[in-house]
Every structure is written in C-alpha cells, then in structure tokens.
Amino acid sequence: MLKQDDQIDQEFDGLMRKLITYMMEDPRTISASIDLVFVAKAIERVGDHAKNLAEQIIYIVKGTDVRHTSLENGRSIVR
C-alpha cells in the first residue's frame, strides 16, 4: 500500500505539470483543466486515506507504528 501511495503521488504531480502546460499554451483549457485538478486531488486523497487505514491496521494487528518508517522496514514488520 505504501508503494502504491507513492505511485499515486507521482502520477498526481505529473498530471499537474501537464495541465499547467496545457493552460499556459491555450487559456481556453483552463476551465476544463481546473475540473481535472479537483478530480485528481480527490483521487490522491483516496490514496492517502487508504494508506492511513493500512497503517492503522498494521498497528492494531502488530502493535507497531509504521507511519514514519521506510518502505523496507514496514515490509519486514508486516511479515
């Protein structure tokens, strides 16, 4: 889950760069681009919530807080 959250964050950042480029090239795309920004931000927040749930489940089951640990350390705790 932590790896997938990082991937979602990278996709979100890439989309923002593309939309900014489109809006600078053609101002008529600003309205549609802003709608896409809101959709992308909502999807990114869903990923953040899923990550938070996964971290809470690990804490409940294993008794270890993995919120501020590396991906590899989190994997070793889960196993």
QUIQUI-V310337 format. One line per field, one symbol per residue. phi: phi as a letter, one per 40 degrees, with the letter a starting at -180 (. if undefined). psi: psi as a letter, one per 30 degrees, with the letter a starting at -180 (. if undefined). A space follows every 10 residues. Layout:
phi->???
psi->???
This chain:
phi->.ccccccccc cccccccccc cccccadccc ccccdccccc cccccccccc cccccccccc ccgbcbcbbc ccccccccc
psi->eeeeeeeeee eeeeeeeeee eeeeejffge eeeeeeeeee eeeeeeeeee eeeeeeeeee efgkjgehll eeeeeeee.
